[in-house]
Amino acid sequence: MLGMEGRPNYDEYPYPVVFLPPYENPPAWIPPQERVYNPDYNNELTNFLPRTILLKKPPGAQLGFNIRGGKASQLGIFISKVIPDSDAHKAGLQEGDQVLTVNNVDFQDIEHSKAVEILKTAREIFMQVRYFPYNYQRQKERTVH
């Protein structure tokens, strides 16, 4: 089954053959004990599971985070900024989190303005979020707000 140059000959091979590009850019080496905190090495998939966040917002208080995205981007609503030491920060909200629901309202296909209105008027915010940095990056490339 080997061809002329010592490489396999796939002509009679019964399945489709996919040639992958060579692996040219491995992440930089870092000590194993630091890898769990490094996004290039971290394979701790629990980071990407949905989480529940509960925030109480007194009248006139700030949310402690900003959102971007919405129906126009087709990717959803994402947390774009979390103010350090805010209640949102302490509750575990982070940049790159996708907001799945707020107070049982589906946020995966909602207008930006409607999302802002719900977040601003609620006194208590019960959110389902999941960390989704890949779509967050795509989101940033597609939209202005």
Residue pairs with C-beta under 8 A, 6 or more apart in sequence:
1 8
1 9
2 8
2 9
3 9
10 17
27 38
27 40
27 41
28 40
30 38
30 41
35 41
35 42
36 42
36 44
39 133
47 131
48 130
48 131
48 132
49 130
50 100
50 128
50 129
50 130
51 92
51 128
51 129
51 130
52 126
52 127
52 128
53 88
53 91
53 92
53 93
53 125
53 126
53 127
53 128
53 129
54 91
54 124
54 125
54 126
54 127
55 63
55 64
55 87
55 88
55 91
55 124
55 125
55 127
56 87
56 123
56 124
56 125
57 63
57 122
57 123
57 124
57 125
58 123
59 123
62 83
62 86
63 88
63 119
63 120
63 125
64 82
64 83
64 86
64 87
64 88
64 89
64 93
65 79
65 81
65 82
65 83
65 86
65 88
65 89
65 93
66 79
66 80
66 81
67 77
67 78
67 79
67 80
67 99
67 112
67 115
67 116
67 119
68 77
68 78
68 80
68 112
68 139
68 140
68 143
68 145
69 75
69 76
69 77
69 78
69 112
69 139
69 143
70 76
70 77
70 110
70 111
70 112
70 113
70 114
70 115
70 143
71 109
71 110
71 111
71 112
72 111
72 112
72 143
73 139
73 142
73 143
74 142
75 135
75 138
75 139
75 142
76 98
76 99
76 100
76 107
76 108
76 109
76 135
76 139
77 98
77 99
77 107
77 108
77 110
77 112
77 115
78 96
78 97
78 98
78 99
78 132
78 135
78 136
78 139
79 93
79 94
79 95
79 96
79 97
79 98
79 99
79 129
80 95
80 140
81 95
82 88
82 89
82 93
82 94
82 95
83 89
93 127
93 129
94 131
95 136
96 131
96 132
96 133
96 136
97 129
97 130
97 131
97 132
98 108
98 129
98 130
98 131
98 132
98 135
98 136
99 107
99 115
99 127
99 128
99 129
100 106
100 107
100 108
100 127
100 128
100 129
100 130
101 107
101 127
101 128
102 115
102 118
102 119
102 122
102 125
102 126
102 127
103 118
103 122
103 124
103 125
103 126
104 126
105 118
107 115
112 145
119 125
